[in-house]
Amino acid sequence: MELAKKENQQLNIGYNRLCDCKPTHINCLNAKEWVKQQVAVWEFFYEKRDIREKDIHPAVFPISLPKKCIELFTHKGELVLDPFAGIGSTLLAARDLERNAVGFDLNEKYIDFTKKRLSQEPLNFCNTQQMAILDDALNISLYFETETIALAVTSPPYANMLNHQRLNKSIRGNLRENKYFKKVQQYSNNKRDLGTMKPQEYAEALGEIYKGILPLLKPKAHCVINVNDLWEDNRRYPTHSYIIEKLEKVGYELRNIIIWDKRKLVNKVGIYGWPSNYITFSTTFEYILDFWKP
Ligand SMILES: C[S@@+](CC[C@H](N)C(=O)[O-])C[C@H]1O[C@@H](n2cnc3c(N)ncnc32)[C@H](O)[C@@H]1O
């Protein structure tokens, strides 16, 4: 795939550490804080600032998810990238933690909303910058110098998962017919929107995007992708394994697979499939894939 022909438009944004940690340390955590991070099943809860209104954005992760990744894989002052930034949860997390950050999204409505969120008062004193840019993630390499990004963390579209009428099968009984019932909640109709693509085409497109990002990462920088598998016509599409295959092919190395345990966020799980077809509902967990640049 060819990059759109654009002028080189490198951003003026900081990427150097503002802390005095030893150069070999991968984060600013002390040993006690590090131990807490070692469980490979993670739980997150929404806070007041999180946006859960699906008419604003249909698939937002809690700010605490990118926050944990930023704390684990970067130092104060370093640069974080979110290639599929949506309404900017990663940028808010970066600002809370004094990291510079840039997020990209194809959809102008989401970029505008992110800017609005960022214009609100920060939680702490802020000596770093966070920017939301309206562009295809395929163009990211035009914006950065090589080896400047310390972490890429995102939740991309889960292929064309949202591109159907919502039947709410994971919700039980009359709760199912909520205001989103039978609505299609795709991000856009843009052909470059990964949310319009079938799983194989999607995996190809994601591989191309991450190939472009790799040279921008510092050596051993981590790259975290939150994703879920798809079920369609009674078939599972293991999107997480397509992503592992594609990213390894373009030069990343898989380090950790973390399970995001969502059981406490999900109420009254539907009895889908009973009594003849056993399907483990993926609404109760998601994957967090952790790669690095070898
Ligand atoms: C799962 S959402 C991310 C939500 C985000 N984590 C948040 O909390 O707001 C995925 C986003 O990817 C965007 N997107 C899809 N294809 C894209 C592309 N080629 N380049 C940039 N963004 C894209 C969609 O517009 C959507 O907002």
The ligand as an SDF file (V2000), in Angstrom:
LIG
                    3D

 27 29  0  0  0  0  0  0  0  0999 V2000
  -11.6800    1.2280   19.3690 C   0  0  0  0  0  0  0  0  0  0  0  0
  -11.6550    2.8710   18.7870 S   0  0  0  0  0  0  0  0  0  0  0  0
  -10.4800    3.6390   19.8610 C   0  0  0  0  0  0  0  0  0  0  0  0
  -11.1040    4.2490   21.0710 C   0  0  0  0  0  0  0  0  0  0  0  0
  -10.1100    4.8480   22.0330 C   0  0  0  0  0  0  0  0  0  0  0  0
   -9.3000    3.8190   22.6630 N   0  0  0  0  0  0  0  0  0  0  0  0
  -10.8040    5.6780   23.1100 C   0  0  0  0  0  0  0  0  0  0  0  0
  -10.8070    5.2790   24.2950 O   0  0  0  0  0  0  0  0  0  0  0  0
  -11.3930    6.7080   22.7630 O   0  0  0  0  0  0  0  0  0  0  0  0
  -10.7950    2.7540   17.2520 C   0  0  0  0  0  0  0  0  0  0  0  0
  -10.6800    4.0660   16.4740 C   0  0  0  0  0  0  0  0  0  0  0  0
   -9.9010    3.8270   15.2860 O   0  0  0  0  0  0  0  0  0  0  0  0
  -10.2860    4.8140   14.3260 C   0  0  0  0  0  0  0  0  0  0  0  0
   -9.7580    4.3790   13.0060 N   0  0  0  0  0  0  0  0  0  0  0  0
  -10.1990    3.3920   12.1970 C   0  0  0  0  0  0  0  0  0  0  0  0
   -9.4050    3.2540   11.1190 N   0  0  0  0  0  0  0  0  0  0  0  0
   -8.4170    4.1790   11.2350 C   0  0  0  0  0  0  0  0  0  0  0  0
   -7.2710    4.5220   10.4560 C   0  0  0  0  0  0  0  0  0  0  0  0
   -6.9900    3.9170    9.2860 N   0  0  0  0  0  0  0  0  0  0  0  0
   -6.4510    5.4930   10.9270 N   0  0  0  0  0  0  0  0  0  0  0  0
   -6.7180    6.1570   12.0880 C   0  0  0  0  0  0  0  0  0  0  0  0
   -7.7940    5.8680   12.8740 N   0  0  0  0  0  0  0  0  0  0  0  0
   -8.6270    4.9070   12.4530 C   0  0  0  0  0  0  0  0  0  0  0  0
  -11.8020    4.8670   14.4730 C   0  0  0  0  0  0  0  0  0  0  0  0
  -12.3220    6.1070   14.0110 O   0  0  0  0  0  0  0  0  0  0  0  0
  -11.9890    4.6670   15.9900 C   0  0  0  0  0  0  0  0  0  0  0  0
  -12.1940    5.8910   16.6650 O   0  0  0  0  0  0  0  0  0  0  0  0
  1  2  1  0
  2  3  1  0
  2 10  1  0
  3  4  1  0
  4  5  1  0
  5  6  1  0
  5  7  1  0
  7  8  2  0
  7  9  1  0
 10 11  1  0
 11 12  1  0
 11 26  1  0
 12 13  1  0
 13 14  1  0
 13 24  1  0
 14 15  1  0
 14 23  1  0
 15 16  2  0
 16 17  1  0
 17 18  1  0
 17 23  2  0
 18 19  1  0
 18 20  2  0
 20 21  1  0
 21 22  2  0
 22 23  1  0
 24 25  1  0
 24 26  1  0
 26 27  1  0
M  CHG  2   2   1   9  -1
M  END
$$$$
